[in-house]
């Protein structure tokens, strides 16, 4: 893949990344979960991640699909997470095409 295509992919995937980060932060807020709580809950499942690293991963939305699935499971939002993420991503895509 050339550099131009890579940049186009990054641009096209940006709404999804933003939506995922928003969903995780919103779910944490609604559940009253702090990053330290989330890190502890993940550790109970054998997933070792520091509070600071987790905060960084969420803010940059730089984590693997399996970690996202574990976070969704820990937060107990599996019934709505993907639907909400896709809805937000579509809204962000729509906003960016209107600019």
N, CA, C and O of each residue as an XYZ file, in Angstrom:
396
protein
N       0.863     -1.177      0.000
C       0.000      0.000      0.000
C       0.907      1.237      0.000
O       1.867      1.317      0.766
N       0.593      2.169     -0.847
C       1.408      3.376     -0.910
C       0.975      4.377      0.161
O      -0.054      4.210      0.814
N       1.766      5.391      0.316
C       1.547      6.398      1.360
C       0.211      7.124      1.174
O      -0.500      7.386      2.144
N      -0.120      7.442     -0.062
C      -1.379      8.141     -0.344
C      -2.580      7.301      0.088
O      -3.508      7.811      0.714
N      -2.555      6.019     -0.249
C      -3.651      5.127      0.132
C      -3.729      4.988      1.651
O      -4.819      4.939      2.221
N      -2.582      4.924      2.292
C      -2.550      4.837      3.752
C      -3.201      6.066      4.390
O      -3.965      5.941      5.347
N      -2.904      7.228      3.869
C      -3.510      8.460      4.388
C      -5.013      8.496      4.133
O      -5.786      8.949      4.978
N      -5.417      8.016      2.965
C      -6.850      7.962      2.655
C      -7.572      7.004      3.605
O      -8.682      7.287      4.055
N      -6.940      5.878      3.906
C      -7.523      4.929      4.860
C      -7.643      5.550      6.245
O      -8.674      5.412      6.902
N      -6.600      6.229      6.689
C      -6.641      6.889      7.996
C      -7.782      7.892      8.057
O      -8.500      7.963      9.054
N      -7.947      8.655      7.006
C      -9.019      9.656      6.945
C     -10.397      8.985      6.960
O     -11.314      9.454      7.634
N     -10.533      7.900      6.222
C     -11.813      7.197      6.151
C     -12.156      6.495      7.466
O     -13.329      6.373      7.819
N     -11.143      6.038      8.183
C     -11.370      5.328      9.445
C     -11.493      6.264     10.646
O     -11.908      5.832     11.721
N     -11.145      7.519     10.483
C     -11.170      8.475     11.600
C     -12.528      8.557     12.300
O     -12.562      8.577     13.530
N     -13.653      8.605     11.572
C     -14.946      8.657     12.276
C     -15.193      7.434     13.160
O     -15.806      7.545     14.222
N     -14.719      6.281     12.724
C     -14.885      5.068     13.530
C     -14.046      5.151     14.801
O     -14.510      4.800     15.886
N     -12.812      5.615     14.658
C     -11.946      5.764     15.831
C     -12.554      6.744     16.828
O     -12.580      6.479     18.030
N     -13.038      7.867     16.331
C     -13.645      8.864     17.214
C     -14.876      8.292     17.909
O     -15.075      8.508     19.104
N     -15.692      7.569     17.168
C     -16.913      6.994     17.729
C     -16.590      5.953     18.796
O     -17.264      5.891     19.825
N     -15.573      5.144     18.563
C     -15.185      4.140     19.549
C     -14.703      4.808     20.824
O     -15.108      4.420     21.920
N     -13.844      5.806     20.692
C     -13.342      6.508     21.880
C     -14.480      7.177     22.641
O     -14.528      7.117     23.870
N     -15.387      7.810     21.920
C     -16.538      8.446     22.568
C     -17.399      7.425     23.298
O     -17.849      7.671     24.418
N     -17.627      6.278     22.662
C     -18.470      5.245     23.257
C     -17.853      4.711     24.546
O     -18.547      4.539     25.548
N     -16.562      4.452     24.518
C     -15.898      3.937     25.718
C     -15.972      4.966     26.843
O     -16.323      4.631     27.974
N     -15.641      6.222     26.529
C     -15.680      7.266     27.570
C     -17.102      7.484     28.089
O     -17.302      7.634     29.294
N     -18.082      7.503     27.198
C     -19.468      7.711     27.621
C     -19.950      6.543     28.482
O     -20.620      6.749     29.495
N     -19.613      5.333     28.084
C     -20.012      4.158     28.864
C     -19.377      4.184     30.243
O     -20.020      3.850     31.239
N     -18.126      4.577     30.296
C     -17.446      4.683     31.586
C     -18.141      5.721     32.462
O     -18.372      5.481     33.647
N     -18.472      6.863     31.887
C     -19.133      7.926     32.650
C     -20.503      7.478     33.149
O     -20.853      7.709     34.306
N     -21.270      6.841     32.281
C     -22.605      6.389     32.669
C     -22.570      5.324     33.756
O     -23.470      5.246     34.592
N     -21.532      4.513     33.736
C     -21.405      3.442     34.724
C     -20.622      3.890     35.964
O     -20.495      3.137     36.930
N     -20.099      5.119     35.929
C     -19.305      5.610     37.051
C     -17.977      4.886     37.200
O     -17.484      4.702     38.313
N     -17.404      4.479     36.079
C     -16.151      3.725     36.075
C     -15.007      4.658     35.705
O     -15.061      5.366     34.699
N     -13.973      4.644     36.537
C     -12.753      5.414     36.239
C     -11.770      4.502     35.512
O     -11.944      3.284     35.478
N     -10.748      5.104     34.939
C      -9.744      4.304     34.235
C      -9.092      3.298     35.176
O      -8.795      2.175     34.770
N      -8.869      3.683     36.414
C      -8.273      2.755     37.375
C      -9.212      1.576     37.642
O      -8.761      0.441     37.795
N     -10.505      1.845     37.697
C     -11.488      0.770     37.880
C     -11.483     -0.170     36.677
O     -11.513     -1.392     36.825
N     -11.444      0.416     35.500
C     -11.451     -0.374     34.273
C     -10.189     -1.237     34.196
O     -10.256     -2.415     33.846
N      -9.049     -0.647     34.523
C      -7.792     -1.407     34.512
C      -7.858     -2.558     35.511
O      -7.387     -3.657     35.217
N      -8.431     -2.324     36.676
C      -8.568     -3.385     37.683
C      -9.493     -4.498     37.202
O      -9.203     -5.680     37.385
N     -10.608     -4.112     36.586
C     -11.549     -5.110     36.074
C     -10.922     -5.936     34.957
O     -11.152     -7.142     34.868
N     -10.141     -5.295     34.118
C      -9.446     -6.030     33.063
C      -8.400     -6.962     33.667
O      -8.227     -8.087     33.199
N      -7.704     -6.501     34.702
C      -6.690     -7.328     35.363
C      -7.315     -8.584     35.965
O      -6.700     -9.650     35.966
N      -8.535     -8.456     36.475
C      -9.246     -9.620     37.022
C      -9.489    -10.679     35.950
O      -9.688    -11.852     36.265
N      -9.472    -10.267     34.696
C      -9.669    -11.194     33.569
C      -8.335    -11.605     32.947
O      -8.293    -12.249     31.899
N      -7.249    -11.220     33.614
C      -5.927    -11.589     33.124
C      -5.353    -10.650     32.087
O      -4.363    -10.976     31.432
N      -5.964     -9.482     31.929
C      -5.506     -8.500     30.940
C      -4.794     -7.386     31.688
O      -5.424     -6.596     32.391
N      -3.481     -7.326     31.534
C      -2.679     -6.366     32.268
C      -2.456     -5.099     31.446
O      -1.809     -5.124     30.399
N      -2.998     -4.007     31.938
C      -2.807     -2.696     31.301
C      -2.832     -1.653     32.412
O      -3.706     -1.687     33.278
N      -1.886     -0.737     32.390
C      -1.854      0.285     33.430
C      -2.943      1.319     33.189
O      -3.453      1.463     32.078
N      -3.284      2.024     34.242
C      -4.296      3.080     34.132
C      -3.872      4.117     33.101
O      -4.679      4.540     32.272
N      -2.618      4.522     33.151
C      -2.118      5.548     32.228
C      -2.131      5.043     30.789
O      -2.495      5.771     29.865
N      -1.727      3.784     30.612
C      -1.708      3.212     29.276
C      -3.122      3.081     28.719
O      -3.360      3.336     27.539
N      -4.044      2.687     29.571
C      -5.439      2.555     29.158
C      -6.022      3.912     28.764
O      -6.711      4.032     27.751
N      -5.740      4.926     29.572
C      -6.211      6.276     29.260
C      -5.669      6.733     27.906
O      -6.395      7.312     27.098
N      -4.401      6.467     27.674
C      -3.769      6.846     26.412
C      -4.382      6.082     25.238
O      -4.659      6.663     24.189
N      -4.589      4.781     25.420
C      -5.177      3.972     24.348
C      -6.578      4.467     23.989
O      -6.930      4.544     22.812
N      -7.368      4.799     24.997
C      -8.734      5.266     24.731
C      -8.704      6.646     24.074
O      -9.429      6.883     23.107
N      -7.882      7.548     24.583
C      -7.880      8.905     24.019
C      -7.408      8.910     22.572
O      -7.892      9.703     21.764
N      -6.468      8.031     22.239
C      -5.966      7.947     20.866
C      -6.711      6.906     20.048
O      -6.518      6.794     18.838
N      -7.571      6.141     20.728
C      -8.287      5.024     20.119
C      -7.301      4.112     19.394
O      -7.481      3.752     18.231
N      -6.272      3.764     20.118
C      -5.219      2.913     19.570
C      -5.163      1.621     20.370
O      -4.220      1.384     21.125
N      -6.172      0.800     20.198
C      -6.149     -0.503     20.842
C      -6.740     -1.535     19.905
O      -7.430     -1.208     18.939
N      -6.457     -2.773     20.209
C      -6.884     -3.863     19.344
C      -8.375     -4.141     19.499
O      -9.013     -3.722     20.465
N      -8.898     -4.848     18.533
C     -10.315     -5.225     18.578
C     -10.593     -6.116     19.776
O     -11.667     -6.033     20.372
N      -9.640     -6.969     20.136
C      -9.877     -7.850     21.275
C      -9.912     -7.082     22.589
O     -10.688     -7.423     23.482
N      -9.085     -6.052     22.719
C      -9.145     -5.224     23.921
C     -10.458     -4.441     23.954
O     -11.063     -4.295     25.016
N     -10.900     -3.942     22.809
C     -12.192     -3.253     22.748
C     -13.307     -4.192     23.198
O     -14.175     -3.796     23.976
N     -13.289     -5.435     22.713
C     -14.314     -6.401     23.113
C     -14.274     -6.642     24.621
O     -15.322     -6.745     25.258
N     -13.090     -6.731     25.189
C     -12.958     -6.937     26.639
C     -13.485     -5.729     27.406
O     -14.150     -5.885     28.430
N     -13.194     -4.532     26.918
C     -13.671     -3.305     27.577
C     -15.197     -3.256     27.529
O     -15.842     -2.951     28.532
N     -15.767     -3.553     26.375
C     -17.227     -3.563     26.234
C     -17.844     -4.584     27.186
O     -18.878     -4.326     27.803
N     -17.210     -5.728     27.295
C     -17.698     -6.775     28.197
C     -17.606     -6.327     29.654
O     -18.564     -6.483     30.411
N     -16.479     -5.781     30.044
C     -16.283     -5.318     31.421
C     -17.295     -4.227     31.775
O     -17.831     -4.207     32.884
N     -17.551     -3.327     30.835
C     -18.495     -2.233     31.092
C     -19.951     -2.696     31.018
O     -20.854     -1.981     31.451
N     -20.174     -3.883     30.475
C     -21.530     -4.412     30.391
C     -22.416     -3.681     29.404
O     -23.615     -3.515     29.630
N     -21.816     -3.244     28.304
C     -22.577     -2.499     27.291
C     -22.618     -3.239     25.948
O     -22.795     -2.631     24.893
N     -22.449     -4.556     26.015
C     -22.376     -5.331     24.779
C     -23.643     -5.255     23.944
O     -23.581     -5.397     22.723
N     -24.779     -5.037     24.570
C     -26.033     -4.986     23.811
C     -26.165     -3.733     22.949
O     -26.855     -3.755     21.931
N     -25.517     -2.653     23.343
C     -25.701     -1.391     22.629
C     -24.425     -0.836     22.006
O     -24.499      0.054     21.159
N     -23.278     -1.329     22.398
C     -22.021     -0.696     21.998
C     -21.833     -0.588     20.492
O     -21.597      0.507     19.980
N     -21.930     -1.685     19.784
C     -21.650     -1.634     18.343
C     -22.684     -0.778     17.617
O     -22.337     -0.004     16.725
N     -23.942     -0.915     17.995
C     -24.987     -0.091     17.371
C     -24.682      1.394     17.596
O     -24.775      2.194     16.664
N     -24.320      1.762     18.823
C     -24.031      3.160     19.133
C     -22.777      3.652     18.426
O     -22.738      4.785     17.947
N     -21.750      2.809     18.359
C     -20.508      3.186     17.672
C     -20.786      3.455     16.200
O     -20.339      4.467     15.660
N     -21.518      2.560     15.548
C     -21.804      2.743     14.121
C     -22.678      3.965     13.874
O     -22.482      4.677     12.888
N     -23.628      4.213     14.745
C     -24.482      5.404     14.614
C     -23.637      6.672     14.704
O     -23.779      7.582     13.887
N     -22.760      6.724     15.701
C     -21.904      7.901     15.856
C     -20.960      8.055     14.675
O     -20.748      9.165     14.188
N     -20.393      6.951     14.211
C     -19.462      7.017     13.078
C     -20.172      7.555     11.835
O     -19.613      8.371     11.102
N     -21.397      7.100     11.600
C     -22.152      7.595     10.435
C     -22.450      9.084     10.564
O     -22.382      9.824      9.582
N     -22.780      9.520     11.774
C     -23.029     10.948     11.989
C     -21.761     11.758     11.737
O     -21.813     12.817     11.111
N     -20.624     11.262     12.223
C     -19.350     11.956     12.005
C     -18.982     11.976     10.526
O     -18.463     12.976     10.029
N     -19.247     10.881      9.823
C     -18.976     10.831      8.382
C     -19.843     11.852      7.654
O     -19.375     12.555      6.758
N     -21.095     11.922      8.044
C     -22.030     12.862      7.429
C     -21.568     14.298      7.661
O     -21.584     15.126      6.750
N     -21.159     14.575      8.889
C     -20.663     15.920      9.209
C     -19.446     16.280      8.375
O     -19.332     17.408      7.898
N     -18.537     15.333      8.196
C     -17.306     15.630      7.457
C     -17.573     15.818      5.973
O     -16.855     16.568      5.312
N     -18.587     15.156      5.435
C     -18.880     15.331      4.009
C     -19.648     16.624      3.746
O     -19.666     17.118      2.619
N     -20.278     17.169      4.779
C     -21.020     18.426      4.632
C     -20.096     19.637      4.706
O     -20.489     20.749      4.354
N     -18.880     19.418      5.159
C     -17.919     20.549      5.290
C     -17.271     20.878      3.988
O     -16.448     21.791      3.921
